[in-house]
Amino acid sequence: MGRPTIVTKPLAVGLIGITGSGKTTLATALAARGMVRLSVDEEVHRRHGRYGIDYPEHEYGERERPVVEEVLAELVDHLRAGRDVVLDHGLWLRREREELRRTVEHAAGRLLLVYLPVAKPELLARLERRNRRDDANALTVTPSALDDFFDRFEPPEPDELVLVYAGDPDAVLDQLARDTSPEGGAPR
């Protein structure tokens, strides 16, 4: 008798973090390792320009909503085609993370949530540098806007089973390997 074949479901990695926490950097690193990267911010930028410059900050949610729906549909298509995906989007609210979990499960995929916690002083320093750029991932964020972001952000609770990111993309891949091994594994 041969070894049993282990069939794994396609994977979706969802990134949880405030603007400037490193989601795009991690998503890009995972894409370089073979995952499909889907970015909500880049699509909003492509359609509408820069946040706070080409349209008022208070309109972002209205502009983002249809993009999120379309990106989630694309995520489902990739999972159903057997491709692993990383969603470059903040998932600030628990209900967004729960919706992503349902969407991924409905597409017969599996989800790994990765939390990128960064202290406010570090985010301010990062955003100050980013505010000088004009690309899709360089939202112009003021200190008062960052305060508002923190007020609205819901950090993951222990029952959400997230991997806390410590700066090493390979650690995320290692976790994925453990999750697909016969012994399994649980995020920390």
ROSE-424666 format. One record per residue (C-alpha): x, y, z; residue number from 1; residue in one letter. Coordinates in steps of 0.001 Angstrom, whole numbers. Last residue first. Example, Ala and Ser with C-alpha at 12.3 -4.5 7.8 and 13.67 -1.06 7.14 Angstrom:
residues 2
[[13670 -1060 7140] 2 "S"] [[12300 -4500 7800] 1 "A"] 
end
This chain:
residues 188
[[-869 31388 17693] 188 "R"] [[-2165 29669 14599] 187 "P"] [[-3126 26047 14931] 186 "A"] [[-1449 23019 13510] 185 "G"] [[-2158 20002 11412] 184 "G"] [[-554 16633 12160] 183 "E"] [[-987 15461 8562] 182 "P"] [[685 18691 7387] 181 "S"] [[-1463 21369 5778] 180 "T"] [[-1654 23685 8780] 179 "D"] [[2037 23138 9529] 178 "R"] [[2946 24187 5973] 177 "A"] [[745 27253 6307] 176 "L"] [[2461 28170 9540] 175 "Q"] [[5829 27864 7800] 174 "D"] [[4526 30119 5022] 173 "L"] [[3567 32740 7607] 172 "V"] [[6975 32333 9255] 171 "A"] [[8539 32811 5805] 170 "D"] [[6980 36266 5639] 169 "P"] [[9042 37311 8708] 168 "D"] [[8074 40574 10419] 167 "G"] [[6459 39442 13664] 166 "A"] [[2971 38646 12391] 165 "Y"] [[459 37415 14944] 164 "V"] [[-1274 34358 13492] 163 "L"] [[-4977 34576 14161] 162 "V"] [[-7358 32193 15871] 161 "L"] [[-10501 34363 16077] 160 "E"] [[-11223 33109 19617] 159 "D"] [[-8336 35207 20956] 158 "P"] [[-10014 38467 19812] 157 "E"] [[-8759 40344 16777] 156 "P"] [[-8183 44076 17132] 155 "P"] [[-11276 46122 16275] 154 "E"] [[-10255 49344 14494] 153 "F"] [[-12702 52293 14605] 152 "R"] [[-10983 54348 17305] 151 "D"] [[-7563 53421 15906] 150 "F"] [[-8592 54713 12470] 149 "F"] [[-9900 57944 14015] 148 "D"] [[-6558 58503 15739] 147 "D"] [[-4877 57844 12363] 146 "L"] [[-7102 60504 10799] 145 "A"] [[-6001 62947 13508] 144 "S"] [[-2336 62135 12811] 143 "P"] [[-2933 62797 9099] 142 "T"] [[-3067 60046 6509] 141 "V"] [[-2319 60660 2830] 140 "T"] [[-2785 57191 1422] 139 "L"] [[406 55901 -141] 138 "A"] [[-610 52450 -1363] 137 "N"] [[-1901 53615 -4739] 136 "A"] [[1245 55648 -5449] 135 "D"] [[1779 59317 -4603] 134 "D"] [[4617 59291 -2088] 133 "R"] [[5320 61945 542] 132 "R"] [[2545 60624 2794] 131 "N"] [[4449 57346 3005] 130 "R"] [[7291 58819 5054] 129 "R"] [[4929 60474 7538] 128 "E"] [[2869 57303 7485] 127 "L"] [[5790 55201 8670] 126 "R"] [[6614 57600 11509] 125 "A"] [[2964 57807 12588] 124 "L"] [[2657 54017 12436] 123 "L"] [[5702 53659 14698] 122 "E"] [[4209 56070 17248] 121 "P"] [[812 54241 17053] 120 "K"] [[2185 50792 17893] 119 "A"] [[2061 48139 15185] 118 "V"] [[54 44910 15256] 117 "P"] [[42 42946 11974] 116 "L"] [[-2570 40213 12432] 115 "Y"] [[-2601 37274 10020] 114 "V"] [[-5848 35410 9362] 113 "L"] [[-5449 32024 7689] 112 "L"] [[-8457 30861 5738] 111 "L"] [[-9316 27601 4046] 110 "R"] [[-11009 27126 699] 109 "G"] [[-14157 25342 -419] 108 "A"] [[-15532 28574 -1964] 107 "A"] [[-18222 28675 740] 106 "H"] [[-15433 28335 3322] 105 "E"] [[-13636 31353 1844] 104 "V"] [[-16785 33484 1818] 103 "T"] [[-17764 32456 5356] 102 "R"] [[-14266 33311 6654] 101 "R"] [[-14278 36617 4766] 100 "L"] [[-17636 37521 6302] 99 "E"] [[-16266 36678 9750] 98 "E"] [[-13230 38881 9126] 97 "R"] [[-15447 41739 7959] 96 "E"] [[-17703 41258 11035] 95 "R"] [[-14614 41464 13241] 94 "R"] [[-13834 44886 11871] 93 "L"] [[-10530 46262 10602] 92 "W"] [[-10109 43705 7799] 91 "L"] [[-7185 45788 6491] 90 "G"] [[-7021 44700 2848] 89 "H"] [[-4287 42970 851] 88 "D"] [[-6070 39629 437] 87 "L"] [[-3536 36853 -162] 86 "V"] [[-4682 34089 -2496] 85 "V"] [[-3874 30419 -3087] 84 "D"] [[-5072 29075 -6437] 83 "R"] [[-7259 25969 -6831] 82 "G"] [[-9595 27378 -9503] 81 "A"] [[-12339 27600 -6869] 80 "R"] [[-9934 29624 -4739] 79 "L"] [[-9177 32022 -7599] 78 "H"] [[-12865 32532 -8428] 77 "D"] [[-13684 33115 -4743] 76 "V"] [[-10958 35767 -4475] 75 "L"] [[-12354 37460 -7598] 74 "E"] [[-15782 37622 -5951] 73 "A"] [[-14131 39056 -2832] 72 "L"] [[-12384 41671 -4987] 71 "V"] [[-15694 42652 -6597] 70 "E"] [[-17481 43070 -3266] 69 "E"] [[-14535 45007 -1810] 68 "V"] [[-14530 47305 -4864] 67 "V"] [[-18247 47991 -4469] 66 "P"] [[-17686 49133 -853] 65 "R"] [[-14476 51149 -1355] 64 "E"] [[-15973 54194 -3067] 63 "R"] [[-18683 54674 -440] 62 "E"] [[-16195 53968 2340] 61 "G"] [[-13689 56458 901] 60 "Y"] [[-16157 59345 622] 59 "E"] [[-15325 60862 4038] 58 "H"] [[-11699 61296 2954] 57 "E"] [[-12708 63726 188] 56 "P"] [[-11753 62862 -3408] 55 "Y"] [[-8610 63384 -5503] 54 "D"] [[-6540 64406 -2466] 53 "I"] [[-7949 62743 675] 52 "G"] [[-7583 59273 -789] 51 "Y"] [[-5748 59350 -4094] 50 "R"] [[-7352 58508 -7433] 49 "G"] [[-10851 57142 -8066] 48 "H"] [[-10740 54007 -10205] 47 "R"] [[-7081 52997 -10011] 46 "R"] [[-6884 54183 -6402] 45 "H"] [[-9898 52066 -5395] 44 "V"] [[-8268 49107 -7172] 43 "E"] [[-4962 49671 -5406] 42 "E"] [[-6676 49999 -2042] 41 "D"] [[-8613 46726 -2457] 40 "V"] [[-5526 44681 -3271] 39 "S"] [[-5612 41050 -4442] 38 "L"] [[-2341 39105 -4427] 37 "R"] [[-2213 35632 -5987] 36 "V"] [[205 33460 -4020] 35 "M"] [[3449 32101 -5441] 34 "G"] [[6304 33144 -3131] 33 "R"] [[6557 36607 -4690] 32 "A"] [[2846 36948 -3895] 31 "A"] [[3649 36218 -239] 30 "L"] [[6260 38998 -227] 29 "A"] [[3811 41405 -1889] 28 "T"] [[1154 40582 705] 27 "A"] [[3683 41151 3513] 26 "L"] [[4740 44571 2189] 25 "T"] [[1127 45464 1434] 24 "T"] [[34 44583 4971] 23 "K"] [[2876 46448 6658] 22 "G"] [[1084 48259 9500] 21 "S"] [[782 51545 7594] 20 "G"] [[-3032 51678 7601] 19 "T"] [[-4247 49571 10521] 18 "I"] [[-3994 45802 10419] 17 "G"] [[-5565 42437 9725] 16 "I"] [[-4388 40504 6674] 15 "L"] [[-6449 37659 5239] 14 "G"] [[-4587 34712 3743] 13 "V"] [[-6768 32575 1486] 12 "A"] [[-5736 28994 918] 11 "L"] [[-6695 26349 -1577] 10 "P"] [[-7842 23117 32] 9 "K"] [[-5347 20432 699] 8 "T"] [[-5483 16886 -570] 7 "V"] [[-3279 14468 1287] 6 "I"] [[-2638 11353 -714] 5 "T"] [[-2368 8255 1400] 4 "P"] [[1016 6582 1306] 3 "R"] [[1202 3493 -812] 2 "G"] [[0 0 0] 1 "M"] 
end
